[in-house]
Amino acid sequence: MNLPENRFKRALREGRQQIGLWCSLPGSYAAECVAGSGYDWLLFDTEHSPGDPLTVLAQLQAVAPYDVAPVVRPASNDTVLIKRFLDLGAQTLLIPYVQDAHEAQAAVAATRYPPEGVRGVSGLTRATRFGRVAAYAKRASEEICVLVQVETREALDRLEEIAAVEGVDGIFVGPADLAASLGHVGEPGHPEVVSAVEDAVRRIRASGKPAGILTPDPDFARRCIALGTTFTAVAIDVGVLARGTEAVMRQFTAG
């Protein structure tokens, strides 16, 4: 059995725009519901959601038949968590709160087997198709995509150093935490935050790495795409559900 190809990683390398949906609802049913909506990628979040390795396993299984790329965000830049998600079959990880080149190197090392990294070895995981993928341990890194998240003033100050780390396949700008770091908590649309995000996207692209963002503001999403984002998340499932149901209810309570 061959090693599954990471189409998302290939798309980033080829510079093809990937439009994504942020998934904070931990259920496999919700994941399958949105898997056929036409997005290029779905982000399964375990940092700011109740999700964990077991719920992500069910999500990966639910979306496997669909033409969409799953991306998993661990709760932290933790070697054990990263190992568990890789063993479950996740091929693309978004690592949160990467502050400098050292932390970016640690994230990459967690996805590589020794001697290149520190990932623990098991030959009977879902990632290996339970031992059926020939030479998985020797070739796994070819299809693993490491995205790191910069979301503070300090991280932006070290952006080029982070981008230069070998094995980092893309850099994601986190507007919400960046807003807090810049003194505008809860205001990702503040002009200083917007300016910092736009500057970060330009610098990431100048470094030669793909840039990513999450914004439910369609106008700002288009602005970021114009500036050069390659993986752009444009909605959050929880927000779509909450605001959508409110909009329906308003039709029956207006006036």
C-alpha positions in Angstrom: 0.0 0.0 0.0 1.4 3.4 -1.0 1.9 6.4 1.3 -1.2 8.7 0.9 -0.4 11.9 -0.9 -0.9 15.2 0.9 -2.7 17.2 -1.7 -2.9 20.2 0.6 0.9 20.3 0.9 1.3 20.0 -2.9 -1.3 22.8 -3.4 0.7 25.1 -1.1 3.9 24.4 -3.0 2.3 25.1 -6.3 0.8 28.3 -5.0 -2.8 27.3 -5.5 -5.3 29.2 -3.3 -6.9 26.9 -0.6 -10.1 28.2 1.0 -10.8 26.7 4.4 -13.5 26.3 7.0 -12.6 26.3 10.8 -14.3 23.5 12.6 -14.7 23.9 16.3 -17.6 21.5 16.7 -16.0 18.3 17.8 -18.5 15.8 16.3 -17.9 13.6 13.3 -21.5 14.2 12.2 -20.8 18.0 11.9 -17.5 17.3 10.1 -19.2 15.1 7.6 -21.9 17.6 7.1 -19.5 20.3 6.0 -17.0 18.0 4.2 -19.1 18.2 1.0 -19.5 21.9 1.0 -16.7 22.6 -1.4 -14.0 23.9 0.8 -10.4 22.9 0.0 -9.5 22.3 3.7 -11.1 21.9 7.1 -9.3 22.8 10.3 -10.1 20.5 13.2 -9.4 22.6 16.3 -8.4 21.2 19.7 -6.9 24.4 21.1 -10.1 26.5 21.5 -12.7 23.7 21.3 -13.6 20.6 23.3 -11.8 18.4 20.7 -9.2 15.9 21.5 -7.4 13.0 19.8 -10.4 10.7 20.0 -12.8 13.3 18.5 -10.3 14.2 15.8 -10.0 10.5 14.9 -13.7 10.3 14.3 -13.6 13.5 12.2 -10.7 12.2 10.1 -12.7 9.0 9.4 -15.9 11.0 8.6 -14.3 13.2 6.0 -12.0 10.6 4.4 -14.3 9.8 1.5 -14.6 13.5 0.6 -12.5 15.7 -1.6 -11.3 18.0 1.2 -8.0 18.2 3.1 -8.1 17.9 6.9 -5.8 20.1 9.0 -5.5 19.5 12.7 -4.5 22.1 15.3 -3.1 20.5 18.5 -3.8 22.3 21.8 -0.1 23.3 22.0 3.3 22.8 20.5 3.7 19.5 22.4 5.7 16.6 21.2 3.3 14.0 22.6 0.2 15.6 21.2 1.8 16.0 17.8 2.8 12.4 17.8 -0.7 11.2 18.6 -2.3 13.2 15.8 0.2 12.0 13.3 -0.3 8.4 14.4 -4.1 9.0 13.9 -3.3 9.8 10.3 -3.3 13.6 10.3 -0.8 14.7 7.6 -1.1 18.5 8.1 -0.8 20.2 11.5 -1.2 23.8 12.5 1.0 24.4 15.5 -0.2 27.3 17.7 1.8 30.0 19.5 5.2 29.6 17.9 7.3 32.5 19.2 10.7 32.0 17.7 12.9 29.8 15.5 13.7 27.4 18.3 10.0 26.7 18.9 9.5 26.2 15.1 12.4 23.7 15.1 10.8 21.8 18.0 7.5 21.6 16.1 9.2 20.2 13.0 11.3 17.8 15.1 8.1 16.4 16.6 6.9 15.4 13.2 10.2 13.6 12.2 11.5 10.2 13.2 15.1 10.0 14.5 17.7 10.9 13.7 16.1 14.0 12.1 13.6 14.4 14.9 12.0 13.0 18.0 8.8 11.4 16.9 8.1 8.1 18.6 7.9 5.0 16.4 5.0 2.6 16.1 4.4 0.5 13.0 0.7 -0.3 13.7 -1.1 3.0 13.6 -3.9 4.4 11.4 -1.2 6.5 9.7 0.6 3.4 8.5 -2.8 1.8 7.5 -2.0 -0.6 10.4 1.3 -1.7 9.0 0.3 -1.8 5.4 2.1 1.3 4.1 5.5 0.1 2.8 8.5 2.0 4.3 6.2 4.5 6.1 8.8 5.4 8.7 11.3 6.3 6.0 9.0 8.3 3.9 6.4 9.8 6.2 7.9 13.3 6.3 7.5 13.6 2.6 3.8 14.0 3.0 3.7 15.8 6.4 2.9 19.5 6.3 3.9 21.7 9.2 2.2 25.0 9.6 3.2 27.3 12.4 1.1 30.0 13.9 2.5 33.5 14.8 0.1 35.4 17.0 2.1 37.9 19.1 4.2 41.0 18.7 7.3 39.0 19.7 6.6 36.3 17.0 6.2 39.0 14.4 9.5 40.5 15.4 11.1 37.1 14.7 9.1 36.3 11.6 11.9 35.9 9.1 13.8 33.6 11.6 10.8 31.4 11.9 10.2 31.3 8.2 13.8 30.2 7.6 13.4 27.0 9.7 13.8 24.0 7.5 10.6 21.9 7.5 8.2 24.8 8.1 5.8 24.5 5.2 3.7 27.6 5.9 3.1 30.4 8.4 -0.4 31.3 9.7 -1.2 34.6 11.2 -3.6 34.5 14.2 -5.5 37.8 14.3 -7.4 37.3 17.6 -4.3 36.6 19.8 -2.3 39.2 17.8 -4.9 41.8 18.6 -4.6 41.0 22.3 -0.8 41.1 22.1 -1.0 44.5 20.5 -3.3 45.8 23.3 -6.6 45.5 21.4 -8.1 42.4 22.8 -11.3 41.4 21.1 -10.7 43.9 18.3 -9.1 42.0 15.4 -10.5 44.7 13.1 -8.6 47.5 14.9 -6.5 49.5 12.3 -3.2 48.6 14.1 -4.0 44.9 14.0 -5.1 45.0 10.4 -1.9 46.8 9.5 0.2 44.2 11.4 -1.6 41.3 9.7 -1.2 42.8 6.3 2.5 43.5 6.9 3.0 40.0 8.2 1.5 38.4 5.1 3.8 40.5 2.9 6.8 39.5 4.9 5.9 35.8 4.9 5.5 35.8 1.1 8.8 37.7 0.8 10.4 34.9 2.8 9.2 32.4 0.2 6.8 30.6 2.5 3.0 30.3 2.0 0.9 32.5 4.3 -2.4 31.7 6.0 -5.1 33.5 7.9 -8.5 33.0 9.5 -11.1 35.8 9.1 -14.9 35.6 8.8 -14.8 39.1 7.2 -15.2 38.4 3.5 -13.8 41.7 2.4 -10.7 41.3 4.6 -10.3 37.7 3.4 -10.2 39.0 -0.2 -7.7 41.6 0.8 -5.5 39.0 2.4 -5.7 36.8 -0.7 -4.8 39.8 -2.8 -1.8 40.3 -0.6 -0.7 36.7 -1.0 -2.3 34.3 1.5 -2.3 30.8 0.1 -4.4 29.1 2.7 -7.3 31.3 3.8 -10.0 30.2 6.3 -13.1 32.3 5.7 -15.6 31.0 8.3 -16.0 29.1 11.5 -18.6 26.4 11.9 -19.8 27.6 15.3 -20.2 31.1 14.0 -22.1 30.0 10.9 -24.5 28.0 13.1 -24.9 30.6 15.8 -25.4 33.6 13.5 -27.4 31.6 10.9 -29.9 30.4 13.5 -30.2 33.9 14.9 -30.9 35.3 11.4 -33.7 32.8 10.9 -35.2 33.6 14.3 -35.1 37.4 13.6 -37.5 36.8 10.7 -40.1 35.8 13.3 -39.4 38.3 16.0 -38.9 41.5 14.0 -41.3 44.3 14.9 
